[in-house]
Amino acid sequence: MFSLKLSLLQVFFLMVPERVLSQPSPSPSRAMPTHSELGPRTQGGTLQSSEVPGISTAGPTVVTSSTPGNKTVDLFPVLPICVCDLTPGACDINCCCDSDCYLLHPRTVFSFCLPGSVRSASWVCVDNSLIFRSNSPFPSRVFIDSNGIKQFCVHVNNSRLNYLQKLQKVNATNFQALATEFGGESFTSTSQTQSPPSFYRAGDPILTYFPKWSVISLLRQPAGVGAGGLCAKSNPAGFLESKSTTCARFFKNLADSCTSDPALNAASYYNFTVLKVPRGMSDLQNMELQVPVTPVSQAGSPVLAGNTCQNVVAQVIYEIETNGTFGIQKVSVSFGQTNLTVEPRTSLQQDFIIHFRAFQQSTAASLTGSRSGNPGYIVGKPLLVLTGDMRHSMTLLQSQGDGTCSIKRHEVQFGVNAISGCKLRLKRVDCSHLQQELYQALHGSPRPEHIAIFGNADPAQKGEWTRILSRNYSVSAMHCTSCCVIPVSLEIQILWAYIGLQSNPQAHVSGARFLYQLQSIQACLSGLPVQFFLIRQEPIQRKLVYMFQSV
């Protein structure tokens, strides 16, 4: 009976393993062994050959498979999926699957194997007490977990095993869940670029240039240090950081320092220029990138008169006007001066104030312009168009209270469909002038030539704009010798789509088209200057249809 029971267990295991064994899994609930098989220990337990009393020595076979780097005796074919192989043509340290390492047994060389660098393996396991003898042709192990429970595991022969447990496809459905699980803060390279940044950022030191000595320096704002508040002249002023500092200076011999110490001379606080933006460092001959420091009022130089040092700088106030990424536009300086009596251990308290404010010149608004997104368009923001080098917003007709066309036009907004129509009062003119006036009323003046692909398009970068296509259709000709073909409606079609990361999609315009509907009218033969009023039912009724279509 005893041998029969053991025989049945053996047949049960071999014939219908799925009723007893757990499902194949690269990571069993109890720390299952992995395919590395390169040492007697793995995480969570000990892998051993069969050590259960009474089990035959011909039981579970201890198979030591080679590491992925060994292409001669590896049990399974090596697949080209190695997540830690980041350096082509070079061996990545602790990456056990890097074929560039040329190591038969990487774990004997590396201190450990990086996650994902050991071949994934599927094991099926059953309680070891149920097994008397194993005649499985596959590698097998007895696993002892931390609680001392033994499990008999067989390595499944799966030629599709790779270094990843399961490849996941990312799409719009599961993106948010994966982003929540694996997402993190972005990072930037710490390496310094050779070219200076194109604009100042808040807190950046302000660059100055001394043309007389061809020296680049920083705008200083001396501050008090130590118990006595001595002036530390090396303290740089930060961009957009308006603040006031106070410090003290002590003179052993004021008679000598009166005319020789630059800290007492007002000229030393404006005998340089300020770089509008940091990239001015690369073109110091370009005066357009430099701003002179202008004294608000004339300040005298220090003069030693008898026992008094006159015109000593006691206060310096910088007023700096900035214009966003266009940098510093204007710098002015004013002084407070005092007289000091020459005596031993003379001291002077100085105040330094730097105040930043927005550039108030009227041209500032035209320089910066407004964005409709950065970079992608925002729904409800103006649709940007370009005529020549002038950027403006696309507009359409707008009617007044009585239905006549207004001088004001409606600003087209991105993503917002609109339709407009109005009645126009015209004087009888020749056909060419009539056509010109109607086309101008339909598309506005000046006529848009290009449309911005993104909401932050720069007029100077032609690649950021796409040409607006134009087409005429529905011409109904009249059989007459004196007919004039005029536009009666305009349909504006905008094609747009979202591009970029699924976590932060950006709307961009793919194309735009003007569709004009034309009609023929019979020109009046009378030469009398008669005025007529066009209503909606008349041939030159005009309307604009503004449609958005998503792709």
C-alpha positions, 0 to 999 in steps of 0.5 A: 500500500505504501509503495502504491500510494507513492506511485500514484502521487508520482503519476498524479504529478506527471500526468495532470500537474495543473491540478496540484502545481501553482500557475507558472509565474516569474515571481511566485507568492513565496520568493521563488527561485530565479533563472540565475542559478549561480549561487546557493542563495536567493532572496527570501530563501535557500535553493538546495538540491533534494535533501529530504530524508528518504528521497533518492539521490537521483531526485531533483537535478541541480542544473547550473545554467550559464548566465546570459553572457554565455552563448555556448551552453545557455539553456534558452536562446538569448533575446536582445532585450537588456534594459540596463545595457545603456552604453553601446559598445561598452560594458555597463557595470553590474549589467549581467545581460550586457553582451559587451561584457564578454563574461561567462559568469558575470556574478563572479565579477560584478558585485550584484546584478541590476534589476532586469539583467537576469533572465526571467524564468517561470517555475511551477512548485508544489509542497515538497512532501508530496514528491517522492521522485522526480523524473522531470527532464527540466531543471528542478530545485527544492526551495526552503523559504524563511519559515523552513517550508520546502517546495519542489519547483520545476523550471518550465522550458519556455524559449520565449523567456526574456529579461522582462517579466511582461512587456506593457503597451502604453496607450491613452487608456492606461496612461494615467494609471501608469503615470501615477505608478511610475511617474516622477519629477523631470530632471535636466542635465547638470553639464554646463553648455558652452553658449550663455543663456538667451535671457536672464532668469529671476535671481541670475547675476546681472552681467556688466561690461567695462569697455575701457578694459574689455572686462566682463563683470557683475553688477555689485550690491555691497552688503554688510557682513560680520558683527561690524557690518563691514561692506562685502563688495563681492555680493552680486545683485540678483535679476528681478530681486529688488532689495536694499542693503547697508554696510559700513566702511572704516578708513585708516587714512581718509586723506589718502582714500578720499580721492583714491578709493573707488567706493567713494567716487560716484563715477565708479558706479556707472562707468560700465554698461549692463548686458541686456541678456546674457548672450551679449557676452558672445558679441561684445561689439554689438552695442544693441545688447548693452545698456548704459548706466545713466546718472539721474543728476550730475554727481561730483567727484570726491575732493579733499578740501582742507580737513574735509573730504567732500562729495563722498557717496553715501547712497546708491540707488539703481532703477532697472527697467526690464522687459521679460525675456528681452532683458534689461532695457534701461538702467539709471542711478542716483546718488546721495552724497555727504562730507566727511571730516578727516580724522583717525578711524573715520567711518562711513555708512553706505546704503545700496538700493536696487529697484526693478520695474516693468519697462514702460516704453510704448514699444514694449507691447509691440515687441513682446506681443501676446501668445495664444498658448505656449506652445500649443493653442488654448481654446478661446485664445486668438487665432494668430495670423501673419501678413508680411512680417506683421503678426495680428489676429484673424477676424471676421465680420461683425454686425451692428444693432440694425444688421449693417456691417460694423467697423469693428470686427470679431476676433476669431478664437481657437476652437470656437466655431462662429458664423456671422453675417451683415448688410453692407452699404456700397456706392456704385463703382466699377467692377474691379473696385467692387471686387476689391472692397468685398474681398477686403471686407470678407477677410479683413485688412490686411489680408492674412497670408500665414497662420501660426502653427502654435500659439507662441509662433515667432514672426521671425521664424518662418518655419513656425507658420503655414500658408493659408490656402485660398479657393473659389467655388460655386460661380453662377454666371449670368449670360450677359455682356456686362457682368461682374463676378464678386465674392458673396461669402467666405468659409474659413476652415481650420484643421488642427490636432493634439501632438506631444506627450499624452500627459501634456498634449499641445494643440497645433494648427495643421492647415487653414483654407479660405473658401470664397463663394462667387456670384455674377451680377449684372453691372448697372449701365446708368452713370448716376451716383445712386446708393443702394442697400444690400440685404441678406437676400441680395446677390452680394449678401456676405457671411463668414463661416468659421469652422474647426475640425479635429483630426 
